[in-house]
Amino acid sequence: MAQTNRLLHSYLGLLRFNHPTTSLPSVLKSLKRLRTRATHFDGVIEGYKEKIEHNIPFESEIKTVKDTLTSHEPEELPPYPSLNFPPSNLTFLPPHLLHYSSNSKLSPHVDSVRFSGPSVSVLTLSGSCTLRLTVAPPEEVDFALTPGNVTPAHLETLREILREREGGAVEVDVQAGEGYVLTGVSRYLMEHAVSGVGERVAVVFRDELTNDF
């Protein structure tokens, strides 16, 4: 599959960025003594190691994420004008390190909006994968905590838009040194899944909950 233009899906709040994989040795060292888990408590991920990292700084990576969020003017997607890009003064939580085994799987899901804020960013440090986005079923959306007074009817409208523009789903190939940001529509109203062949190491950046979005 050809690489997706980094601006092609900005109307969904899906952005792309590149960053050197210089933190990979430190990440591998931090994950080395951990055991591979069979499955997560919510069943979304299988065959992985994980760790919330407090010692590796990641200043450069976080700056790249912030620059990515602030360097693009979002295309408003009716009827979701308030599901816009988040403010630039985000405070990031400690990064989440992930080592996917060769037979791991990340099933379709929406990251919980109860524990983190308006953006989720993932940088692949080794290996490759395909990110797939589809409109979330109503039971996967926390309407009470989603900005913009979104209703199940909005999801159906979004499903129609995605069917017209993308054939119903967005797929993006991600190589080592490449990353993506989910914000706005892609953060709150779409499920994302990841598939790949072979081992993969990634770091996830989430921001704190904010009342400004």
GIRAJO-V89620 format. One record per residue. N is the residue number from 0. RES is the residue in one small letter. PHI is phi in whole degrees, -180 to 180 (none if undefined). Layout:
N_RES_PHI, N_RES_PHI
//
This chain:
0_m_none, 1_a_-70, 2_q_-65, 3_t_-78, 4_n_-58, 5_r_-66, 6_l_-101, 7_l_-60, 8_h_-113, 9_s_-66, 10_y_-66, 11_l_-96, 12_g_77, 13_l_-99, 14_l_-121, 15_r_-117, 16_f_-151, 17_n_-123, 18_h_-157, 19_p_-57, 20_t_-94, 21_t_-64, 22_s_-83, 23_l_-57, 24_p_-58, 25_s_-67, 26_v_-67, 27_l_-61, 28_k_-65, 29_s_-68, 30_l_-91, 31_k_-56, 32_r_-87, 33_l_-85, 34_r_-88, 35_t_-72, 36_r_-92, 37_a_-73, 38_t_-158, 39_h_-82, 40_f_-61, 41_d_-95, 42_g_75, 43_v_-75, 44_i_-121, 45_e_-132, 46_g_67, 47_y_-156, 48_k_-115, 49_e_-148, 50_k_-161, 51_i_-84, 52_e_-97, 53_h_-113, 54_n_-109, 55_i_-80, 56_p_-71, 57_f_59, 58_e_-60, 59_s_-66, 60_e_-64, 61_i_-66, 62_k_-61, 63_t_-63, 64_v_-62, 65_k_-62, 66_d_-63, 67_t_-64, 68_l_-69, 69_t_-98, 70_s_-96, 71_h_-123, 72_e_-86, 73_p_-70, 74_e_-87, 75_e_-67, 76_l_-111, 77_p_-58, 78_p_-102, 79_y_-122, 80_p_-64, 81_s_-89, 82_l_-89, 83_n_-98, 84_f_-65, 85_p_-72, 86_p_-65, 87_s_-80, 88_n_-95, 89_l_-72, 90_t_-107, 91_f_-92, 92_l_-75, 93_p_-56, 94_p_-62, 95_h_-109, 96_l_-89, 97_l_-138, 98_h_-121, 99_y_-89, 100_s_-75, 101_s_-65, 102_n_-113, 103_s_-77, 104_k_-148, 105_l_-119, 106_s_-78, 107_p_-58, 108_h_-165, 109_v_-112, 110_d_-58, 111_s_-56, 112_v_-92, 113_r_-86, 114_f_-122, 115_s_-149, 116_g_-91, 117_p_-83, 118_s_-143, 119_v_-130, 120_s_-124, 121_v_-130, 122_l_-112, 123_t_-85, 124_l_-97, 125_s_-153, 126_g_81, 127_s_-150, 128_c_-159, 129_t_-120, 130_l_-90, 131_r_-126, 132_l_-118, 133_t_-137, 134_v_-67, 135_a_-72, 136_p_-68, 137_p_-54, 138_e_-70, 139_e_-95, 140_v_-104, 141_d_-88, 142_f_-63, 143_a_-66, 144_l_-107, 145_t_-90, 146_p_-62, 147_g_92, 148_n_53, 149_v_-73, 150_t_-125, 151_p_-56, 152_a_-63, 153_h_-64, 154_l_-63, 155_e_-66, 156_t_-62, 157_l_-62, 158_r_-61, 159_e_-68, 160_i_-63, 161_l_-67, 162_r_-64, 163_e_-72, 164_r_-87, 165_e_-125, 166_g_78, 167_g_105, 168_a_-153, 169_v_-110, 170_e_-124, 171_v_-133, 172_d_-80, 173_v_-127, 174_q_-104, 175_a_-59, 176_g_90, 177_e_-116, 178_g_-144, 179_y_-143, 180_v_-120, 181_l_-107, 182_t_-149, 183_g_58, 184_v_-58, 185_s_-68, 186_r_-77, 187_y_-100, 188_l_-116, 189_m_-127, 190_e_-86, 191_h_-123, 192_a_-134, 193_v_-131, 194_s_-129, 195_g_-173, 196_v_-118, 197_g_90, 198_e_-71, 199_r_-149, 200_v_-120, 201_a_-143, 202_v_-126, 203_v_-110, 204_f_-113, 205_r_-120, 206_d_-106, 207_e_-72, 208_l_-60, 209_t_-139, 210_n_-92, 211_d_-90, 212_f_-122
//
